[in-house]
Amino acid sequence: MSRKPRSIRQEVPLLIWLVIVWGALWQDFSPGNLLFGGVLAVLVARVFYLPPVELSGRFNILRAVPFALMFVVRVAAASFQVLYLAVVQGPTVTNAVVAVPLRSHSDLMVTATGHVISLIPGSLVVDVDRSTSTLYIHGLNVRNGDDVVKLRREVQDTEAVLIRIMGTHDELSALKQEAAA
């Protein structure tokens, strides 16, 4: 099986990430250790097939900072909600697994959306259908159809914010057209 050669722009983010992980694993960010990690990263990237990290080439810091702050607020609020449900309702809480189709078919965007959602207490990605960009979310305290719609909207709103932060120009245009309709 022959694989398509990757451009340096596609390769560099992966190599940088592998070097950072190497330094973190050894808890040593000295130049010599990072250089050795860089050599290993190049070997790993050349020997093993790793899917390219396809970046959009854009990152909106003005949207990322408020999103990060809102994310912290959502984590804190959801933590208290889970605490309340555990203490007050106990095992009578109703849960559901909800299919949430995403707009983007980018592996990076689907992964980022799934991770953000999973980091918020009370929700967890249990499966991903990569061919249709559908996340299957286990939601806590999903009692009826309105709660299912609310969970889908929260996930799709999270994806929309991530598209505004780092999505491709095509994804951003589609999002703007959707909002205008």
C-alpha positions in Angstrom: 0.0 0.0 0.0 1.5 3.3 -1.1 0.8 6.4 0.8 0.7 9.9 -0.4 3.7 12.0 0.6 2.8 14.7 3.1 3.8 18.3 2.8 6.0 19.8 5.5 3.1 22.0 6.7 1.1 18.8 7.5 4.1 17.1 9.1 5.4 19.9 11.4 2.4 20.0 13.9 2.6 16.3 14.4 6.3 16.3 14.9 6.1 19.2 17.4 3.3 17.5 19.3 5.4 14.3 19.5 8.4 16.2 20.8 6.3 17.9 23.5 4.8 14.6 24.5 8.3 13.1 24.7 9.5 15.9 26.9 6.4 15.6 29.1 6.8 11.8 29.5 10.4 12.2 30.6 9.7 15.4 32.5 12.8 16.8 30.9 12.6 19.7 28.4 16.4 20.1 28.1 17.7 20.7 24.5 19.4 17.3 24.3 16.3 15.4 25.4 14.1 17.4 23.0 16.5 16.9 20.1 16.5 13.1 20.8 12.7 13.3 21.0 12.7 15.1 17.6 14.8 12.3 16.1 12.4 9.7 17.4 9.4 11.7 16.2 10.8 11.8 12.7 11.4 8.1 12.8 7.9 7.4 14.1 6.3 9.6 11.5 8.3 7.9 8.7 8.0 4.3 9.8 4.4 4.2 11.0 1.4 5.5 9.1 -0.1 8.3 11.1 -2.9 10.3 9.6 -1.9 13.9 8.7 -3.1 16.6 11.1 -4.8 18.9 8.6 -5.0 22.4 10.0 -7.1 25.1 8.5 -4.4 27.7 8.7 -6.5 29.9 10.8 -7.0 30.4 14.6 -9.1 33.1 16.1 -7.7 34.0 19.5 -10.5 36.6 20.1 -13.0 33.7 20.0 -10.7 31.2 21.7 -10.3 33.1 25.0 -14.0 33.6 25.7 -14.6 30.0 24.7 -12.0 28.8 27.2 -13.5 30.9 30.0 -17.0 29.7 29.1 -15.7 26.1 29.0 -14.4 26.5 32.6 -17.8 27.9 33.7 -19.6 25.0 32.0 -17.4 22.4 33.7 -18.0 24.0 37.1 -21.8 24.2 36.6 -22.0 20.7 35.2 -19.9 19.4 38.2 -22.4 20.9 40.6 -25.3 19.5 38.6 -23.8 16.0 38.7 -23.2 16.4 42.4 -26.8 17.4 42.9 -28.2 14.5 40.8 -26.0 12.0 42.6 -26.9 13.2 46.1 -30.6 14.1 45.6 -31.9 11.7 42.9 -29.4 8.9 43.1 -29.9 5.9 40.9 -33.3 7.2 39.6 -31.6 9.6 37.1 -32.6 8.8 33.5 -29.8 8.7 30.9 -29.7 8.3 27.2 -27.4 7.8 24.3 -28.1 10.5 21.7 -26.8 10.6 18.1 -25.5 14.0 17.2 -24.7 14.7 13.5 -21.9 17.3 13.1 -21.5 19.8 10.3 -17.8 19.2 9.8 -16.2 16.1 8.4 -12.8 17.1 9.5 -11.1 14.6 11.8 -9.6 17.4 13.8 -13.0 19.2 14.3 -14.9 16.0 15.1 -12.2 15.0 17.6 -12.0 18.5 19.2 -15.8 18.6 19.6 -15.9 15.1 21.1 -13.1 16.0 23.6 -14.7 19.2 24.7 -18.1 17.5 25.2 -16.5 14.6 27.1 -14.6 16.9 29.4 -17.8 18.4 30.7 -19.2 16.3 33.5 -22.5 14.5 32.7 -21.7 13.9 29.0 -19.5 11.4 27.3 -18.8 10.4 23.7 -19.4 6.6 23.6 -18.9 6.2 19.8 -18.1 8.1 16.7 -19.3 7.3 13.2 -16.4 8.8 11.2 -18.1 8.3 7.8 -21.1 10.5 8.8 -19.4 12.6 11.4 -21.9 11.6 14.0 -21.1 11.6 17.7 -23.0 9.3 20.0 -23.2 11.1 23.4 -24.2 9.5 26.7 -26.1 12.3 28.4 -26.9 12.4 32.1 -30.5 13.3 33.2 -32.0 13.1 29.7 -35.7 12.5 30.5 -37.6 13.4 27.4 -37.5 14.6 23.8 -36.9 18.2 24.8 -33.7 17.1 26.7 -32.5 15.2 23.6 -33.0 18.3 21.5 -31.2 20.4 24.1 -28.2 18.0 24.2 -28.0 17.9 20.4 -28.1 21.7 20.3 -25.3 22.0 23.0 -23.0 19.7 21.1 -23.7 21.4 17.7 -23.2 24.9 19.4 -19.9 23.7 20.7 -18.9 22.5 17.3 -20.0 25.9 15.8 -17.8 27.8 18.3 -14.8 25.5 17.4 -15.4 26.1 13.7 -15.4 29.9 14.4 -12.1 29.4 16.3 -10.2 27.1 14.0 -12.4 25.7 11.3 -11.6 25.9 7.6 -12.9 28.8 5.5 -15.4 26.5 3.8 -16.7 25.4 7.2 -17.0 29.0 8.4 -18.8 30.0 5.2 -21.3 27.1 5.6 -21.9 28.1 9.3 -22.6 31.7 8.2 -25.0 30.6 5.5 -26.8 28.3 8.0 -27.1 31.2 10.5 -28.5 33.5 7.7 -31.1 30.9 6.7 
